[in-house]
Amino acid sequence: MTARESIEHLKKRARKIVAGLRKRYRGATTALNFSTPHELLVATVLAAQCTDKKVNEVTAKLFRKYRSPEDFARARRSTLERMIKPTGFFRNKANSILSLSKAIIEKHGGRVPDKLEQLVELPGVGRKTANVVLAAAFGKPGIVVDTHMIRVANRLGLTRAKDPVKIEFDLMKILPRRVWGEFSFMITLHGRQICKARKPMCSICDVEAYCPSSQLKGSKR
């Protein structure tokens, strides 16, 4: 997003970026394993400050023992903490999982809500987690602003913001609603594989032609 770039030009460039990313990441979705919206909600809580690979290792056993919000709500805290300990911050995460599971039962009849406003009212659920669930579990529009999105969206000049909520709203203005989730998951993969934090691999990037950062010689990015 340059000082002279109009919103219409920005929208056109954003569409080209989406098309370019699809060459490598078509069909991208969350890397977290789940079979129900509640499982994805739990997995996303566990993914904070933890790799998706480690979370999937933990949930493989966790979801065999606890299969529903009711199961989690009745879980013994000590057992739950022991099972999720490898993901880090396990006490806080256990508290969130127990509390949100009880809230889903008490306020939503045991069904995970499919609206952002209701999801963020659940204990321990922020906009990022809510948007992951909306996009991946319900197929609804949701822009997921993780560390990769913050870095890559800024490099691509789609936003100048560093605050996740501001970035989310900036992207909402220039991307069609139908691609919000897809774009989010493609950007996460792109950030992991190509547009890395320390040394972006611009020479093999499918959207290099639309990236103002790649044109800045000597830039530290």
Secondary structure, DSSP 8 states (H G I E B T S, - for coil): --TT--HHHHHHHHHHHHHHHHHHHTT---SS--SSHHHHHHHHHHTTTS-HHHHHHHHHHHHHH--SHHHHHT--HHHHHHHHGGGS-HHHHHHHHHHHHHHHHHHHTTS---SHHHHTTSTT--HHHHHHHHHHHS--------HHHHHHHHHTTS----SHHHHHHHHHHHS-GGGHHHHHHHHHHHHHHTS-SSS--GGG-TTGGG-GGGGSTT---
